[in-house]
C-alpha cells in the first residue's frame, strides 16, 4: 500500500497558557498543503515492525511516530501481523510542517484499511492523540481545521468551502528546538518585559468566510498570527532574514509555521508562487524553497 502523507501550515497559532501536564493550551488554524512524503506499508508474516527512511535525520526505531502508530493499533486490536514501513521524505524534517505527525496519521489511516479494523475517523483521532498533538488533524484529511486544547481537539472547518490558497515556502537549514521555544515562551509570558512579544491579536479564527478563495485570502491576510514567532526569531535570526527576503519581493502575508523554522508567504496564484520561488532560489541562500497550495 503506497500513500501520500501531506504537510501542514499553521495560519494561526495562539499559545493561551501552560497546562498542568506541561503541554500548552493552544488555538490553531491548520491548513493541509500538497507538499508530501510517500509512505509504503507492507505486511510481514511475523509481528515485528520495521522502518526504512531515505533521510538520516529520521529515527527508524521505536522513537519514530510511525512505529508508535503501528504498535498502538497492533497492541490495541491484537493484530498478529507485522509491518514494513518505508518513508520517502520530501517534507523538511523538524521544520514546523508536521511531517512526522502526518506520517504517523497516514500509518493509522493505512493500517485501518490494511488490517480491516473498521475504525471511524473520530475513533482514529482519539487514538492519534496518544501518538502526538498534531496527529489528529491529519486523520480528518480536510483542507482546514481548528485545533484547541493541546491542538489535538479538532474541528474541521466546512465554512471555508472550496477556498484554496497558494504559498511560497522557505525552510532555512537550521535546527529549531520546539521544547526550547515553548520554554522561552513560558519565560517571556512571566516577565513584564516580554509582554510586548506576546500580545494577542484579538481575532476570532472561527469567523471565516464561506465563499471564494479571493475573499478567504483577504481574510487570512488579516488573521495570520503565531505566538511563537517572536521567540523563534529572537533565538534564530535566520528566520528573520527569510521573512525580510520575502518582504523585499513584495509578499505582504508572511508567517512562520509552528515553532519554525519554516516561513511561508500567501500569494494570489500558482504563477506568482512559481515566479517568487525561482527568484528566491537565485539568491543562493542555504534555504529549501517550495511552492504549495491548499489540498
C-alpha positions in Angstrom: 0.0 0.0 0.0 1.5 3.3 -1.1 0.1 6.5 0.4 0.8 10.3 0.3 1.5 11.9 3.6 0.8 15.7 3.4 2.3 18.6 5.3 0.5 21.4 7.2 0.8 25.1 7.8 -0.4 27.0 10.8 -2.3 30.1 9.6 -3.0 31.0 13.2 -1.2 29.7 16.4 -2.0 31.3 19.7 -0.5 30.0 22.9 -3.0 30.5 25.6 -1.5 29.1 28.7 0.7 26.3 30.1 -1.1 23.2 31.3 -0.6 21.1 34.4 0.7 18.2 32.1 3.4 20.6 30.8 1.8 20.9 27.4 0.2 24.2 26.4 -3.4 25.2 25.6 -3.5 26.4 22.0 -5.8 27.8 19.4 -4.7 26.8 15.9 -5.9 27.2 12.4 -4.5 24.3 10.4 -4.2 24.1 6.6 -3.2 20.9 4.8 -1.0 21.6 1.8 0.1 19.4 -1.2 3.8 19.1 -0.2 4.0 15.4 0.7 6.1 12.4 1.7 5.4 8.8 0.4 4.6 6.0 2.9 4.7 2.4 1.8 3.1 -0.2 4.1 3.9 -3.9 3.5 2.6 -6.7 5.7 5.1 -9.1 7.4 4.4 -12.7 8.4 5.9 -12.1 11.9 4.8 -9.4 14.4 7.9 -7.1 14.1 7.6 -3.5 12.8 10.5 -2.4 10.6 11.1 1.1 9.3 13.2 2.4 6.5 13.7 6.0 5.6 15.8 7.9 3.0 16.5 10.7 5.5 19.3 10.2 8.0 17.6 12.6 10.5 14.6 10.3 10.9 14.8 7.6 13.6 14.0 4.1 12.4 13.3 2.6 15.8 10.6 2.8 18.4 11.1 6.6 18.6 9.6 7.1 15.2 5.9 8.2 15.4 5.0 5.7 12.5 6.3 2.9 14.7 4.3 4.2 17.7 1.2 4.4 15.5 1.6 0.8 14.2 2.4 -0.6 17.6 -0.6 1.1 19.2 -3.0 -0.5 16.7 -1.2 -3.8 16.8 -1.4 -4.0 20.6 -4.9 -2.4 21.0 -6.6 -4.7 18.5 -4.4 -7.8 19.0 -3.2 -7.9 15.4 -0.9 -10.8 14.7 0.6 -9.4 11.5 3.8 -7.2 11.4 4.7 -4.4 9.1 7.4 -2.9 7.0 7.1 0.9 6.7 9.1 2.7 4.1 9.2 6.5 4.3 10.4 8.7 1.4 10.8 12.2 2.9 10.2 15.4 0.9 8.7 17.4 3.7 11.7 19.1 5.6 12.3 17.4 8.9 11.8 19.4 12.1 10.6 22.5 10.2 7.2 23.2 11.8 5.4 21.5 8.9 4.1 18.4 10.7 5.9 15.8 8.6 6.4 13.3 11.4 2.8 13.8 12.7 1.4 13.4 9.1 3.4 10.2 8.6 2.0 8.8 11.9 -1.6 9.7 10.9 -1.0 8.2 7.4 0.1 4.9 9.0 -3.0 4.9 11.3 -5.3 5.5 8.2 -3.5 3.0 6.1 -3.5 0.2 8.7 -7.2 0.8 9.4 -7.7 -0.3 5.8 -4.9 -2.9 5.6 -5.8 -4.6 8.8 -9.6 -4.2 8.2 -10.1 -2.6 11.6 -13.2 -0.6 10.6 -12.5 2.4 12.8 -14.3 5.7 12.3 -12.2 8.9 11.9 -13.4 10.1 15.3 -12.1 6.8 16.9 -8.8 7.1 15.0 -8.4 10.7 16.1 -8.8 9.7 19.7 -6.1 7.1 19.2 -4.0 9.6 17.3 -3.9 11.9 20.4 -1.9 9.1 22.1 0.8 9.4 19.4 1.2 13.2 19.2 -0.6 16.5 19.4 -0.6 17.3 15.7 -1.5 13.8 14.6 -5.3 14.1 15.0 -5.6 16.9 12.4 -4.2 14.7 9.7 -6.7 11.9 10.4 -9.6 14.1 9.2 -8.0 14.7 5.7 -9.6 18.1 5.4 -8.2 21.4 3.9 -8.7 23.5 7.1 -9.5 22.7 10.7 -9.5 24.4 14.1 -7.4 22.9 16.9 -8.0 23.5 20.6 -6.7 22.3 23.9 -3.2 20.9 23.1 -4.0 21.5 19.4 -5.4 18.0 19.3 -9.2 18.7 19.7 -10.0 19.1 16.0 -13.0 20.7 14.3 -12.9 20.6 10.5 -13.9 24.0 9.1 -16.5 23.4 6.5 -17.1 27.2 6.3 -14.0 27.6 4.1 -15.8 25.6 1.4 -13.6 25.3 -1.7 -11.2 28.1 -0.8 -7.7 27.3 -1.8 -4.5 29.3 -1.0 -1.2 29.4 -2.8 2.1 29.6 -0.9 5.8 30.0 -1.4 7.5 28.1 1.4 11.1 28.7 2.6 12.9 26.5 5.1 16.4 27.6 6.3 18.8 24.8 7.1 18.8 25.3 10.8 17.6 23.1 13.6 15.0 24.7 15.9 14.2 23.0 19.3 10.5 23.0 19.9 10.8 22.4 23.6 13.3 25.3 23.8 10.8 27.6 22.0 7.9 26.8 24.3 10.2 27.1 27.3 11.3 30.6 26.3 7.6 31.5 25.6 6.9 30.5 29.2 9.7 32.7 30.4 8.6 35.7 28.3 5.0 35.3 29.4 6.0 35.6 33.0 8.2 38.7 32.6 6.8 42.1 32.3 9.4 42.9 29.7 8.2 40.1 27.5 4.5 41.2 27.3 5.0 43.1 24.1 6.3 40.0 22.4 3.2 38.0 23.3 0.4 40.5 22.5 -2.6 38.6 21.4 -4.3 39.7 18.2 -7.9 39.7 19.3 -9.0 37.9 16.2 -11.6 35.1 16.0 -10.4 32.2 13.9 -14.0 30.8 13.9 -15.3 33.7 11.8 -14.1 32.6 8.3 -15.9 33.5 5.1 -17.5 30.6 3.3 -17.1 31.8 -0.3 -14.4 32.5 -2.8 -10.6 31.9 -2.4 -10.2 35.7 -3.1 -12.3 36.6 0.0 -10.6 33.9 2.1 -7.2 35.3 1.1 -8.2 38.8 2.1 -9.5 37.5 5.5 -6.5 35.3 6.2 -4.1 38.2 5.4 -5.6 39.9 8.5 -5.8 36.7 10.5 -2.2 35.4 10.3 -0.6 35.2 13.7 1.9 33.0 15.6 2.6 33.5 19.3 5.9 31.5 18.9 7.3 33.6 16.0 8.8 36.4 18.1 10.5 33.9 20.3 12.0 31.9 17.4 13.1 35.0 15.5 14.9 36.2 18.7 16.8 32.9 19.1 17.3 32.1 15.4 18.0 35.3 13.4 18.0 33.3 10.1 14.2 33.1 10.4 14.0 36.9 10.4 16.3 37.0 7.3 13.9 34.7 5.4 11.0 37.0 6.3 12.9 40.1 5.2 13.7 38.4 1.8 10.0 37.7 1.2 9.1 41.3 2.1 11.7 42.6 -0.4 10.0 40.6 -3.1 6.7 42.2 -2.2 5.0 39.5 -0.2 2.6 41.0 2.3 1.2 38.0 4.1 4.1 36.2 5.8 4.2 33.9 8.8 6.3 31.2 10.4 4.7 27.8 10.8 4.6 26.0 14.1 7.8 26.6 16.1 9.7 27.1 12.9 12.0 27.5 11.1 9.7 27.2 8.0 8.3 30.5 6.8 5.6 30.9 4.2 4.1 33.6 2.2 0.5 33.7 1.0 0.3 34.7 -2.7 -2.6 35.2 -5.2 -1.8 32.4 -7.7 0.3 29.4 -8.7 2.0 31.6 -11.3 3.1 34.1 -8.7 4.2 31.4 -6.3 6.4 29.7 -9.0 7.9 33.1 -10.1 8.7 34.0 -6.5 10.2 30.6 -5.8 12.6 31.0 -8.8 13.6 34.4 -7.5 14.3 33.1 -4.0 16.4 30.2 -5.3 18.5 32.6 -7.3 19.6 34.3 -4.1 21.9 31.4 -3.4 20.9 31.1 0.2 21.1 27.8 2.1 17.3 27.6 2.0 14.9 25.0 0.7 12.2 26.7 -1.4 8.8 25.1 -2.3 5.6 26.2 -3.9 2.4 24.7 -2.4 -1.3 25.0 -2.3 -4.2 24.0 -0.1 -5.1 20.4 -0.6 
